[in-house]
């Protein structure tokens, strides 16, 4: 078991099997020493953990949890792509979209659910550049979609 997988186990995080994409794309693409992921959401076994908009249907705490689950799903994608999460030299960037009700402006606090998990799991290697953006709609009414770039 790798060091990162041991860390995930201590956090009681189990990576699920990566779901087949619902459209015409691949979950991740490696270019040189960078891995780019496609956007992921907060599904567990194919079912969204949360649905709806932040600021009307969901609280910031629920959005934070949705972002955390989305990051767990992204780690599963990375494990499938590179085989061993210990190969990650650093997390370079996150791009987070938050399904936001009109007037909701606290997207950074929602995406912190993903960012803080990365720092917890990878330490300094998990610190990254990031954008947290509002979206008026996201596919399938997911509250959060996140994509990332890592260096291996």
N, CA, C and O atoms as a DFTB+ gen file, in Angstrom:
608 C
 N C O
     1  1       0.849      -1.188       0.000
     2  2       0.000       0.000       0.000
     3  2       0.885       1.239       0.000
     4  3       1.841       1.324       0.772
     5  1       0.570       2.194      -0.861
     6  2       1.371       3.413      -0.976
     7  2       1.160       4.333       0.233
     8  3       0.196       4.188       0.983
     9  1       2.075       5.267       0.396
    10  2       2.001       6.229       1.496
    11  2       0.687       7.028       1.425
    12  3       0.025       7.224       2.445
    13  1       0.316       7.482       0.235
    14  2      -0.916       8.269       0.081
    15  2      -2.134       7.398       0.372
    16  3      -3.078       7.860       1.013
    17  1      -2.131       6.165      -0.081
    18  2      -3.265       5.277       0.208
    19  2      -3.381       5.000       1.706
    20  3      -4.491       4.878       2.224
    21  1      -2.257       4.901       2.405
    22  2      -2.290       4.749       3.871
    23  2      -2.910       5.989       4.511
    24  3      -3.711       5.891       5.440
    25  1      -2.526       7.152       3.999
    26  2      -3.084       8.406       4.527
    27  2      -4.595       8.445       4.294
    28  3      -5.349       8.820       5.191
    29  1      -5.040       8.059       3.096
    30  2      -6.472       8.020       2.807
    31  2      -7.184       7.047       3.748
    32  3      -8.285       7.337       4.218
    33  1      -6.572       5.909       4.023
    34  2      -7.179       4.922       4.919
    35  2      -7.332       5.488       6.332
    36  3      -8.346       5.253       6.987
    37  1      -6.324       6.234       6.803
    38  2      -6.437       6.830       8.141
    39  2      -7.552       7.868       8.185
    40  3      -8.132       8.112       9.243
    41  1      -7.856       8.482       7.038
    42  2      -8.953       9.450       6.952
    43  2     -10.292       8.766       6.652
    44  3     -11.318       9.425       6.483
    45  1     -10.258       7.421       6.590
    46  2     -11.440       6.610       6.291
    47  2     -12.040       6.949       4.928
    48  3     -13.257       7.004       4.756
    49  1     -11.139       7.174       3.962
    50  2     -11.539       7.473       2.585
    51  2     -11.217       6.267       1.717
    52  3     -10.084       5.787       1.683
    53  1     -12.234       5.792       1.023
    54  2     -12.072       4.700       0.067
    55  2     -12.326       5.247      -1.325
    56  3     -13.345       5.893      -1.569
    57  1     -11.402       4.992      -2.233
    58  2     -11.574       5.436      -3.606
    59  2     -12.443       4.424      -4.340
    60  3     -12.159       3.226      -4.337
    61  1     -13.496       4.915      -4.963
    62  2     -14.374       4.029      -5.703
    63  2     -13.881       3.858      -7.139
    64  3     -13.006       4.587      -7.608
    65  1     -14.463       2.883      -7.814
    66  2     -14.143       2.659      -9.221
    67  2     -14.603       3.882     -10.019
    68  3     -15.686       4.417      -9.782
    69  1     -13.776       4.311     -10.958
    70  2     -14.104       5.481     -11.780
    71  2     -15.277       5.134     -12.698
    72  3     -15.259       4.121     -13.397
    73  1     -16.287       5.989     -12.679
    74  2     -17.465       5.796     -13.515
    75  2     -17.127       6.106     -14.975
    76  3     -16.324       6.994     -15.260
    77  1     -17.738       5.377     -15.879
    78  2     -17.560       5.638     -17.301
    79  2     -18.157       7.015     -17.612
    80  3     -19.266       7.306     -17.162
    81  1     -17.459       7.867     -18.364
    82  2     -18.000       9.189     -18.710
    83  2     -19.347       9.077     -19.430
    84  3     -19.579       8.144     -20.199
    85  1     -20.229      10.048     -19.163
    86  2     -21.558      10.047     -19.779
    87  2     -21.564      10.743     -21.139
    88  3     -22.587      10.755     -21.825
    89  1     -20.441      11.315     -21.528
    90  2     -20.349      12.018     -22.815
    91  2     -19.024      11.637     -23.473
    92  3     -18.337      10.724     -23.014
    93  1     -18.673      12.331     -24.537
    94  2     -17.505      11.983     -25.358
    95  2     -16.231      12.651     -24.832
    96  3     -15.779      13.661     -25.373
    97  1     -15.660      12.073     -23.774
    98  2     -14.395      12.557     -23.228
    99  2     -13.763      11.444     -22.410
   100  3     -14.401      10.427     -22.135
   101  1     -12.502      11.637     -22.021
   102  2     -11.818      10.698     -21.141
   103  2     -11.674      11.340     -19.758
   104  3     -11.622      12.566     -19.658
   105  1     -11.608      10.543     -18.700
   106  2     -11.506      11.114     -17.351
   107  2     -10.215      11.885     -17.097
   108  3     -10.201      12.821     -16.297
   109  1      -9.120      11.495     -17.778
   110  2      -7.837      12.185     -17.582
   111  2      -6.972      11.999     -18.815
   112  3      -7.139      11.054     -19.586
   113  1      -6.041      12.934     -18.975
   114  2      -5.106      12.900     -20.096
   115  2      -3.739      13.321     -19.566
   116  3      -3.608      14.348     -18.900
   117  1      -2.721      12.509     -19.871
   118  2      -1.360      12.829     -19.460
   119  2      -0.621      13.433     -20.646
   120  3      -0.632      12.888     -21.750
   121  1       0.019      14.566     -20.396
   122  2       0.828      15.246     -21.406
   123  2       2.168      15.554     -20.749
   124  3       2.253      16.403     -19.861
   125  1       3.208      14.862     -21.190
   126  2       4.509      15.036     -20.549
   127  2       4.423      14.599     -19.099
   128  3       4.028      13.470     -18.805
   129  1       4.796      15.500     -18.186
   130  2       4.740      15.172     -16.765
   131  2       3.530      15.804     -16.066
   132  3       3.502      15.918     -14.840
   133  1       2.536      16.210     -16.857
   134  2       1.312      16.775     -16.287
   135  2       0.127      15.874     -16.588
   136  3       0.016      15.305     -17.674
   137  1      -0.759      15.755     -15.600
   138  2      -2.009      15.024     -15.789
   139  2      -3.142      16.034     -15.625
   140  3      -3.246      16.728     -14.614
   141  1      -3.989      16.092     -16.656
   142  2      -5.157      16.972     -16.667
   143  2      -6.391      16.096     -16.469
   144  3      -6.581      15.129     -17.207
   145  1      -7.223      16.414     -15.498
   146  2      -8.452      15.646     -15.332
   147  2      -9.608      16.386     -15.976
   148  3      -9.597      17.610     -16.101
   149  1     -10.602      15.620     -16.381
   150  2     -11.885      16.207     -16.775
   151  2     -12.627      16.588     -15.496
   152  3     -12.275      16.139     -14.405
   153  1     -13.635      17.404     -15.641
   154  2     -14.432      17.791     -14.490
   155  2     -15.137      16.591     -13.881
   156  3     -15.668      15.740     -14.594
   157  1     -15.137      16.534     -12.564
   158  2     -15.822      15.484     -11.811
   159  2     -16.839      16.129     -10.883
   160  3     -16.773      17.324     -10.597
   161  1     -17.781      15.313     -10.418
   162  2     -18.798      15.813      -9.493
   163  2     -18.809      14.971      -8.232
   164  3     -17.873      14.211      -7.986
   165  1     -19.856      15.096      -7.431
   166  2     -19.893      14.480      -6.101
   167  2     -20.642      13.149      -6.070
   168  3     -21.286      12.828      -5.071
   169  1     -20.566      12.378      -7.145
   170  2     -21.270      11.085      -7.174
   171  2     -20.601      10.052      -6.268
   172  3     -19.380      10.010      -6.115
   173  1     -21.452       9.232      -5.682
   174  2     -21.015       8.034      -4.966
   175  2     -21.794       6.891      -5.594
   176  3     -23.025       6.883      -5.576
   177  1     -21.068       5.924      -6.151
   178  2     -21.702       4.795      -6.845
   179  2     -22.721       5.261      -7.883
   180  3     -23.796       4.675      -8.015
   181  1     -22.377       6.309      -8.608
   182  2     -23.208       6.786      -9.708
   183  2     -24.348       7.709      -9.326
   184  3     -25.076       8.177     -10.202
   185  1     -24.523       7.986      -8.030
   186  2     -25.625       8.839      -7.565
   187  2     -25.047      10.096      -6.921
   188  3     -24.158      10.009      -6.074
   189  1     -25.551      11.265      -7.322
   190  2     -25.070      12.512      -6.728
   191  2     -25.353      12.538      -5.230
   192  3     -26.464      12.241      -4.793
   193  1     -24.341      12.893      -4.454
   194  2     -24.505      13.009      -3.002
   195  2     -25.414      14.188      -2.669
   196  3     -26.198      14.127      -1.721
   197  1     -25.306      15.248      -3.444
   198  2     -26.149      16.442      -3.300
   199  2     -26.582      16.881      -4.688
   200  3     -25.918      16.578      -5.679
   201  1     -27.693      17.592      -4.754
   202  2     -28.145      18.228      -5.984
   203  2     -28.601      19.632      -5.655
   204  3     -29.091      19.893      -4.557
   205  1     -28.438      20.545      -6.620
   206  2     -28.998      21.877      -6.467
   207  2     -27.970      22.981      -6.416
   208  3     -26.773      22.779      -6.622
   209  1     -28.493      24.157      -6.132
   210  2     -27.699      25.383      -6.141
   211  2     -27.306      25.795      -4.727
   212  3     -28.084      25.688      -3.779
   213  1     -26.074      26.268      -4.626
   214  2     -25.627      26.873      -3.383
   215  2     -26.306      28.224      -3.236
   216  3     -26.411      28.988      -4.195
   217  1     -26.757      28.504      -2.042
   218  2     -27.414      29.785      -1.793
   219  2     -28.928      29.709      -1.875
   220  3     -29.616      30.650      -1.480
   221  1     -29.463      28.592      -2.388
   222  2     -30.924      28.415      -2.366
   223  2     -31.283      27.007      -1.908
   224  3     -32.101      26.848      -1.001
   225  1     -30.690      25.986      -2.515
   226  2     -31.014      24.598      -2.171
   227  2     -30.064      24.007      -1.133
   228  3     -30.451      23.135      -0.355
   229  1     -28.834      24.479      -1.125
   230  2     -27.797      23.881      -0.285
   231  2     -27.057      24.938       0.528
   232  3     -26.934      26.089       0.111
   233  1     -26.569      24.526       1.696
   234  2     -25.766      25.397       2.553
   235  2     -24.305      25.368       2.112
   236  3     -23.902      24.513       1.324
   237  1     -23.534      26.290       2.616
   238  2     -22.094      26.291       2.346
   239  2     -21.473      24.993       2.865
   240  3     -20.586      24.436       2.219
   241  1     -21.923      24.509       4.017
   242  2     -21.387      23.272       4.581
   243  2     -21.668      22.081       3.664
   244  3     -20.801      21.227       3.478
   245  1     -22.861      22.019       3.095
   246  2     -23.176      20.936       2.152
   247  2     -22.342      21.076       0.886
   248  3     -21.883      20.075       0.336
   249  1     -22.141      22.297       0.418
   250  2     -21.299      22.533      -0.745
   251  2     -19.859      22.137      -0.482
   252  3     -19.201      21.556      -1.344
   253  1     -19.371      22.451       0.706
   254  2     -18.011      22.071       1.113
   255  2     -17.873      20.554       1.063
   256  3     -16.885      20.031       0.547
   257  1     -18.870      19.850       1.602
   258  2     -18.849      18.392       1.597
   259  2     -18.928      17.843       0.170
   260  3     -18.275      16.851      -0.153
   261  1     -19.721      18.483      -0.674
   262  2     -19.813      18.077      -2.084
   263  2     -18.453      18.249      -2.764
   264  3     -18.038      17.386      -3.538
   265  1     -17.757      19.354      -2.483
   266  2     -16.433      19.586      -3.061
   267  2     -15.428      18.547      -2.547
   268  3     -14.572      18.087      -3.303
   269  1     -15.530      18.184      -1.287
   270  2     -14.656      17.156      -0.713
   271  2     -14.885      15.818      -1.429
   272  3     -13.928      15.145      -1.811
   273  1     -16.152      15.437      -1.609
   274  2     -16.450      14.181      -2.303
   275  2     -15.981      14.234      -3.751
   276  3     -15.504      13.237      -4.292
   277  1     -16.119      15.398      -4.375
   278  2     -15.647      15.566      -5.746
   279  2     -14.138      15.342      -5.813
   280  3     -13.646      14.720      -6.754
   281  1     -13.406      15.842      -4.825
   282  2     -11.953      15.633      -4.805
   283  2     -11.618      14.161      -4.598
   284  3     -10.666      13.662      -5.197
   285  1     -12.372      13.463      -3.770
   286  2     -12.154      12.026      -3.596
   287  2     -12.318      11.336      -4.950
   288  3     -11.539      10.448      -5.298
   289  1     -13.332      11.747      -5.711
   290  2     -13.543      11.166      -7.040
   291  2     -12.397      11.507      -7.990
   292  3     -12.003      10.678      -8.810
   293  1     -11.869      12.706      -7.883
   294  2     -10.722      13.087      -8.713
   295  2      -9.487      12.264      -8.352
   296  3      -8.710      11.900      -9.235
   297  1      -9.300      11.973      -7.082
   298  2      -8.170      11.129      -6.676
   299  2      -8.318       9.730      -7.260
   300  3      -7.326       9.104      -7.635
   301  1      -9.541       9.240      -7.339
   302  2      -9.771       7.929      -7.962
   303  2      -9.402       7.971      -9.448
   304  3      -8.813       7.026      -9.972
   305  1      -9.750       9.063     -10.117
   306  2      -9.397       9.226     -11.531
   307  2      -7.874       9.236     -11.680
   308  3      -7.327       8.575     -12.563
   309  1      -7.201       9.980     -10.820
   310  2      -5.738      10.044     -10.891
   311  2      -5.104       8.688     -10.631
   312  3      -4.157       8.302     -11.316
   313  1      -5.617       7.965      -9.649
   314  2      -5.076       6.626      -9.360
   315  2      -5.239       5.719     -10.577
   316  3      -4.321       4.975     -10.923
   317  1      -6.392       5.776     -11.221
   318  2      -6.603       4.960     -12.422
   319  2      -5.654       5.380     -13.543
   320  3      -5.167       4.533     -14.291
   321  1      -5.392       6.666     -13.661
   322  2      -4.558       7.181     -14.748
   323  2      -3.076       6.882     -14.539
   324  3      -2.383       6.485     -15.476
   325  1      -2.585       7.074     -13.305
   326  2      -1.133       6.961     -13.078
   327  2      -0.735       5.731     -12.261
   328  3       0.455       5.448     -12.118
   329  1      -1.700       5.005     -11.730
   330  2      -1.416       3.763     -11.026
   331  2      -1.107       3.902      -9.551
   332  3      -1.571       3.087      -8.754
   333  1      -0.338       4.909      -9.159
   334  2       0.097       5.062      -7.773
   335  2       0.087       6.552      -7.435
   336  3       0.796       7.340      -8.059
   337  1      -0.716       6.930      -6.448
   338  2      -0.823       8.353      -6.093
   339  2       0.475       8.912      -5.515
   340  3       0.653      10.129      -5.472
   341  1       1.378       8.047      -5.072
   342  2       2.686       8.517      -4.607
   343  2       3.512       9.123      -5.743
   344  3       4.497       9.815      -5.485
   345  1       3.127       8.875      -6.985
   346  2       3.837       9.459      -8.134
   347  2       3.570      10.956      -8.265
   348  3       4.287      11.641      -8.993
   349  1       2.570      11.471      -7.587
   350  2       2.243      12.900      -7.708
   351  2       3.320      13.720      -7.017
   352  3       3.530      13.599      -5.810
   353  1       4.008      14.565      -7.804
   354  2       5.031      15.453      -7.257
   355  2       4.396      16.672      -6.607
   356  3       4.848      17.150      -5.566
   357  1       3.321      17.172      -7.255
   358  2       2.610      18.312      -6.697
   359  2       1.274      18.493      -7.409
   360  3       1.103      18.114      -8.568
   361  1       0.338      19.083      -6.680
   362  2      -0.913      19.505      -7.285
   363  2      -0.653      20.912      -7.813
   364  3      -0.225      21.792      -7.066
   365  1      -0.911      21.118      -9.093
   366  2      -0.594      22.395      -9.725
   367  2      -1.778      23.357      -9.633
   368  3      -1.623      24.492      -9.184
   369  1      -2.964      22.903     -10.060
   370  2      -4.096      23.830     -10.156
   371  2      -5.419      23.093     -10.033
   372  3      -5.567      21.955     -10.479
   373  1      -6.381      23.779      -9.412
   374  2      -7.778      23.348      -9.402
   375  2      -8.613      24.415     -10.083
   376  3      -8.336      25.608      -9.966
   377  1      -9.633      23.972     -10.791
   378  2     -10.639      24.868     -11.336
   379  2     -11.979      24.348     -10.841
   380  3     -12.429      23.275     -11.244
   381  1     -12.607      25.117      -9.969
   382  2     -13.857      24.689      -9.355
   383  2     -15.028      25.548      -9.785
   384  3     -14.962      26.777      -9.758
   385  1     -16.098      24.885     -10.181
   386  2     -17.345      25.559     -10.549
   387  2     -18.389      25.237      -9.494
   388  3     -18.531      24.090      -9.071
   389  1     -19.117      26.263      -9.074
   390  2     -20.155      26.103      -8.066
   391  2     -21.492      26.507      -8.670
   392  3     -21.645      27.632      -9.146
   393  1     -22.452      25.603      -8.653
   394  2     -23.809      25.858      -9.131
   395  2     -24.432      26.855      -8.158
   396  3     -24.819      26.481      -7.051
   397  1     -24.531      28.111      -8.561
   398  2     -24.829      29.200      -7.638
   399  2     -26.158      29.877      -7.929
   400  3     -26.468      30.217      -9.070
   401  1     -26.939      30.065      -6.862
   402  2     -28.159      30.857      -6.955
   403  2     -27.772      32.321      -7.160
   404  3     -26.664      32.728      -6.812
   405  1     -28.668      33.094      -7.714
   406  2     -28.412      34.520      -7.906
   407  2     -28.044      35.156      -6.574
   408  3     -28.731      34.964      -5.571
   409  1     -26.957      35.912      -6.576
   410  2     -26.508      36.604      -5.375
   411  2     -25.558      35.801      -4.499
   412  3     -24.986      36.356      -3.561
   413  1     -25.369      34.510      -4.773
   414  2     -24.441      33.712      -3.975
   415  2     -23.013      34.028      -4.412
   416  3     -22.669      33.887      -5.586
   417  1     -22.187      34.456      -3.460
   418  2     -20.829      34.903      -3.798
   419  2     -19.747      34.223      -2.940
   420  3     -18.630      34.733      -2.846
   421  1     -20.060      33.100      -2.325
   422  2     -19.115      32.461      -1.415
   423  2     -18.525      31.165      -1.986
   424  3     -18.289      30.198      -1.263
   425  1     -18.298      31.175      -3.300
   426  2     -17.735      30.014      -3.986
   427  2     -16.401      29.554      -3.381
   428  3     -16.184      28.347      -3.271
   429  1     -15.493      30.470      -2.981
   430  2     -14.223      30.001      -2.424
   431  2     -14.396      29.111      -1.197
   432  3     -13.630      28.164      -1.016
   433  1     -15.386      29.397      -0.349
   434  2     -15.598      28.591       0.858
   435  2     -16.100      27.194       0.507
   436  3     -15.816      26.234       1.224
   437  1     -16.833      27.077      -0.576
   438  2     -17.315      25.775      -1.039
   439  2     -16.135      24.946      -1.554
   440  3     -15.958      23.798      -1.148
   441  1     -15.341      25.519      -2.436
   442  2     -14.232      24.784      -3.052
   443  2     -13.130      24.464      -2.044
   444  3     -12.295      23.595      -2.293
   445  1     -13.125      25.164      -0.904
   446  2     -12.180      24.804       0.164
   447  2     -12.332      23.342       0.578
   448  3     -11.375      22.747       1.072
   449  1     -13.510      22.752       0.387
   450  2     -13.694      21.341       0.709
   451  2     -12.731      20.450      -0.061
   452  3     -12.254      19.444       0.465
   453  1     -12.448      20.817      -1.297
   454  2     -11.483      20.078      -2.116
   455  2     -10.050      20.465      -1.755
   456  3      -9.197      19.596      -1.571
   457  1      -9.789      21.755      -1.656
   458  2      -8.430      22.243      -1.400
   459  2      -7.891      21.765      -0.060
   460  3      -6.739      21.341       0.031
   461  1      -8.712      21.831       0.975
   462  2      -8.252      21.427       2.302
   463  2      -7.993      19.927       2.366
   464  3      -7.083      19.489       3.070
   465  1      -8.778      19.133       1.642
   466  2      -8.520      17.694       1.602
   467  2      -7.165      17.410       0.939
   468  3      -6.412      16.555       1.405
   469  1      -6.858      18.126      -0.145
   470  2      -5.566      17.923      -0.815
   471  2      -4.403      18.230       0.118
   472  3      -3.414      17.498       0.134
   473  1      -4.507      19.294       0.888
   474  2      -3.438      19.641       1.820
   475  2      -3.341      18.609       2.942
   476  3      -2.248      18.295       3.412
   477  1      -4.491      18.085       3.368
   478  2      -4.502      17.066       4.413
   479  2      -3.820      15.778       3.924
   480  3      -3.085      15.134       4.673
   481  1      -4.069      15.419       2.683
   482  2      -3.539      14.172       2.127
   483  2      -2.088      14.318       1.670
   484  3      -1.261      13.450       1.949
   485  1      -1.774      15.415       0.968
   486  2      -0.460      15.560       0.343
   487  2       0.469      16.531       1.057
   488  3       1.636      16.638       0.679
   489  1      -0.001      17.234       2.063
   490  2       0.832      18.226       2.742
   491  2       1.203      19.357       1.796
   492  3       0.359      19.844       1.044
   493  1       2.460      19.775       1.830
   494  2       2.934      20.880       0.985
   495  2       2.708      20.605      -0.499
   496  3       2.425      21.529      -1.262
   497  1       2.829      19.349      -0.916
   498  2       2.627      18.990      -2.326
   499  2       1.176      19.216      -2.758
   500  3       0.885      19.292      -3.952
   501  1       0.281      19.320      -1.797
   502  2      -1.128      19.508      -2.112
   503  2      -1.544      20.961      -2.272
   504  3      -2.654      21.239      -2.727
   505  1      -0.668      21.895      -1.903
   506  2      -0.995      23.321      -2.057
   507  2      -0.941      23.683      -3.532
   508  3      -0.036      23.248      -4.245
   509  1      -1.899      24.474      -3.994
   510  2      -2.092      24.661      -5.428
   511  2      -2.648      26.041      -5.754
   512  3      -3.172      26.744      -4.891
   513  1      -2.517      26.405      -7.021
   514  2      -3.225      27.571      -7.545
   515  2      -4.678      27.146      -7.758
   516  3      -4.955      25.958      -7.924
   517  1      -5.614      28.113      -7.753
   518  2      -7.015      27.724      -7.821
   519  2      -7.897      28.867      -8.303
   520  3      -7.623      30.041      -8.054
   521  1      -8.954      28.491      -8.993
   522  2     -10.041      29.408      -9.296
   523  2     -11.326      28.765      -8.792
   524  3     -11.521      27.558      -8.931
   525  1     -12.202      29.579      -8.205
   526  2     -13.507      29.109      -7.730
   527  2     -14.552      30.023      -8.362
   528  3     -14.675      31.191      -7.993
   529  1     -15.297      29.482      -9.312
   530  2     -16.198      30.286     -10.126
   531  2     -17.656      29.904      -9.929
   532  3     -17.977      28.753      -9.633
   533  1     -18.532      30.888     -10.098
   534  2     -19.972      30.637     -10.079
   535  2     -20.416      30.162     -11.453
   536  3     -19.900      30.603     -12.479
   537  1     -21.385      29.254     -11.452
   538  2     -22.049      28.828     -12.680
   539  2     -23.546      28.913     -12.417
   540  3     -24.021      28.549     -11.341
   541  1     -24.285      29.399     -13.414
   542  2     -25.733      29.484     -13.200
   543  2     -26.405      28.128     -13.321
   544  3     -27.517      27.950     -12.825
   545  1     -25.756      27.165     -13.970
   546  2     -26.234      25.778     -14.064
   547  2     -25.010      24.887     -14.236
   548  3     -24.008      25.297     -14.823
   549  1     -25.100      23.656     -13.717
   550  2     -24.083      22.643     -13.962
   551  2     -24.784      21.362     -14.403
   552  3     -25.945      21.144     -14.055
   553  1     -24.094      20.511     -15.165
   554  2     -24.717      19.286     -15.668
   555  2     -25.353      18.451     -14.549
   556  3     -24.788      18.293     -13.467
   557  1     -26.532      17.930     -14.843
   558  2     -27.255      17.006     -13.957
   559  2     -27.602      17.619     -12.605
   560  3     -27.906      16.897     -11.656
   561  1     -27.557      18.961     -12.512
   562  2     -27.882      19.690     -11.286
   563  2     -26.888      19.408     -10.160
   564  3     -27.220      19.528      -8.981
   565  1     -25.660      19.029     -10.541
   566  2     -24.631      18.845      -9.518
   567  2     -24.295      20.209      -8.907
   568  3     -24.289      21.213      -9.619
   569  1     -24.016      20.261      -7.608
   570  2     -23.681      21.549      -6.998
   571  2     -22.259      22.013      -7.294
   572  3     -21.978      23.210      -7.247
   573  1     -21.358      21.074      -7.598
   574  2     -19.938      21.394      -7.760
   575  2     -19.358      20.546      -8.889
   576  3     -19.680      19.365      -9.023
   577  1     -18.502      21.162      -9.693
   578  2     -17.689      20.418     -10.645
   579  2     -16.268      20.954     -10.531
   580  3     -16.047      22.164     -10.509
   581  1     -15.310      20.033     -10.458
   582  2     -13.912      20.426     -10.278
   583  2     -13.046      19.647     -11.260
   584  3     -13.260      18.458     -11.494
   585  1     -12.068      20.339     -11.825
   586  2     -11.029      19.682     -12.617
   587  2      -9.682      20.095     -12.018
   588  3      -9.588      21.097     -11.310
   589  1      -8.644      19.308     -12.313
   590  2      -7.340      19.609     -11.720
   591  2      -6.191      19.235     -12.647
   592  3      -6.342      18.474     -13.603
   593  1      -5.039      19.806     -12.318
   594  2      -3.794      19.491     -13.010
   595  2      -2.783      19.104     -11.926
   596  3      -2.620      19.808     -10.930
   597  1      -2.110      17.968     -12.143
   598  2      -1.045      17.546     -11.228
   599  2       0.223      17.261     -12.017
   600  3       0.176      16.923     -13.200
   601  1       1.355      17.404     -11.342
   602  2       2.640      17.029     -11.922
   603  2       3.043      15.676     -11.369
   604  3       2.958      15.426     -10.167
   605  1       3.487      14.800     -12.279
   606  2       3.980      13.476     -11.851
   607  2       5.451      13.345     -12.200
   608  3       6.061      12.310     -11.928
